[in-house]
């Protein structure tokens, strides 16, 4: 088993330390370490974080391999500093049976760029009418603990209640895509001043907020856990904050793009900015940043949503919703949260590794950078600034809203259980 000595890294942004990896494990953390025959990585000035964990990724396989595969998606994840990703269920066929989730899980095992934990569908075919095989998916080799119909809302309150009650038996969590379908019929962007001026169908904030309010009350009623996917409005923040003050078992995520971009960008009619939930207002963006900083929003999740060129390079109304995000997430968080003073790097580790691993029960991930822990690590050059060039992405798709934009920070190394998946910014 190989030894790797990471020399002079700022662990979680703190004082410089050396970290010795021996095989799959962190052997020692301290100053002036040495190890005969170890590969040395000079990390002076760089920040060492635990491997990032993404609770919300779309890998598209099986069924939409023209957008992404488990291989290309996990290569993109490694490039972005991730060692574990949770793959959403809206594949073809839908991941609503033990057989499909095991297929996705095994593909992740075979490729080896990061661990892939499938998310199981809440309802059969994502149709919202009948519960999927939740227990069978949990008992499968994939060991599913998170269930979501993401892309669609579990809009039927009775079905949502049953799902929340069912997952209690094995400590699972239902992750809700909060979107009241009747309130968003024909919606193309955030409902507000910009939508009125452009004459585009508006997507009201209440369509998200009403579902969140209902579901935190349901979770409280049955004593279960609910997780809110891609929270995007200031009103949603207030509902989650109230629920937490009542002791309700709710967690929430925000995407990098909702921390940075606003609906003003839709004035360009560039479909790269078309996403679900839509880009909101500057007021919403500021509320989301504050909520992530104070812990009301628990984690950052990418909602990495790859699409082939033809699904985005078309008129706005016909374009697919979604953005790729695995390879730019940490840079956006640095710009919006760290460089603004809202979070330090220990806070980033909490929101992008520790807590998502805890919510999703990702064994071996989101662990402290200390002796005896699995060597799942990410090294970041925080002083770097550069233009986003999607042509160099590892993802199969290029639908990024940041093309040509200067962002800070660059992941230089990623280790999965002591094995380098990224070295000097290049995939191994």
Secondary structure, 3 states (H helix, E strand, C coil): CCEEEEEEEEECCCCEEEEEEECCEEEEEECCCCCCCCEEEECCCCEEEECEEEEEEECCCCCCCCCCCHHHHHHHHHHCCEEEEEECCCCCCCCCCHHHHHHHHHHHHHHCCCEEEECECCEHHHCCCCECCHHHHHHCCCCCCEECCCCCCCCCHHHHHHHHHHHHHHCCEEEECCCCHHHHCCCCEECCHHHHHHCCCEECHHHHHHHHHHHHHHHHHHCCCEEECCCCCHHHHHHHHHHHHCCCCEEEEECHHHHHCCHHHHHHCCHHHCCCCCCCCHHHHHHHHHHHHHCCCCEECCCEECCCHHHHCCCHHHCCCCECCCCCHHHHHHHHHHCCCCCCHHHHHHHHHHHHHHHHCCCCCCCCCCCCCECCEEEEEEEEEEEECHHHCCCCCCCCCCECCEEEEEEEEEEECCEEEEECCEEC
